[in-house]
């Protein structure tokens, strides 16, 4: 009788991999570098001047994608897309990124990737750079949202606003309100407040002004703040989280590690200085590789590696700075004979390939093949629907609107049709591009603000390239193929106006 009761109880419960003890729970770790170029890791560029042994190891043990893209060629919009499965240009942020003291970009009622996984028993953590906005407490009992509407705050009001932030009070609408059980990070290293944040409080009170000579925007700073300790601290916290969660193998975990590097301020720890042949930038990339190594080592020593899916990627391309003054001119690292964009045209913020085509490696023991490559076109928004498929979560119609299920691609399966009928790209200054088949249409300048691009007076209004014949995007076919321009323009218009690209031209996966 007791056995029958237990059977009936089990049949009444929702079934998913995380809750079903008969199925081993799968942990998920995403390490997202910041401004790492396609040509930085050695496994993507045999002419790289930077040692990347841990990224290369991950590629040897997993599946390396060569046609992976970010939903934007700049930071905040990509992070929004990864965590929601939706293009950020559908929000109030139509170009650029969030700036100091900006309000949250992820809507309060929007289903996020970590919140979805929580519903299937996952413990979720974000350790690193958030850069998706907070509702900072100001004065005695107010918040920034009391004074501003939307994500934008006037530039001339940002510094005065920072002086009113009440750091002793909880910070509203941060990561722990968007699906994460735990958060630790330095929100944006070149923005105030310069301090670590844990869950909804700053770690210490940033009570001094930014020291003269320190890179970044003016504003409250923790006394003695050292930019070079940020990355090692994030590595330590990520490893500690894995060690803690490995003690509870009955509950899977989702760890999102959005790094602060090699984005400016380019501040490698002293141990990494001189480790590359690409200046301070190369040294910083080498440190990023070391952080990945710390994550992998923690998985190994806790025995969690065999039941953990690991993804390593970047939020956009590299601006190619050499690191002088913790920054340097765009393109300056090339003087070392190292090209972070190789073999693509452009750099961070651009609509050209190097702005949004990024490294993407998945290691999934027993599911993804080791040491192989995939040319399947994917985009980081796809992770939302893919993990929904993995845990058996039926997504509501008003979620993951621009996400496609690439589970088969992550497993290295040879698909009869591409998952994507088309890909939409978005530059830092708001220029759209769309790719379908071999053709890619850019509706304006390819430059997103970093690359110098001065079209001739009689230049076409847009750019059209055949990436099969011209992967370097040098031969503009805009005037030669008006029928292709028209079709792609119409498709992009449909995607933008529909509010949902999931049902537009999607190919079935056989």
Beta strands, then each sheet from edge to edge (+ up, - down):
strand 1: 27-34
strand 2: 63-65
strand 3: 68-69
strand 4: 123-127
strand 5: 137-138
strand 6: 142-143
strand 7: 182-185
strand 8: 197-198
strand 9: 201-202
strand 10: 208-209
strand 11: 220-221
strand 12: 253-262
strand 13: 308-314
strand 14: 360-364
strand 15: 372-374
strand 16: 378-379
strand 17: 423-426
strand 18: 432-436
strand 19: 439-442
strand 20: 463-466
sheet 1: 9+ 8- 7+ 4+ 12+ 1+ 13+ 14- 2+ 15+
sheet 2: 3+ 16+
sheet 3: 5+ 6-
sheet 4: 10+ 11-
sheet 5: 17+ 18- 19+ 20-
end
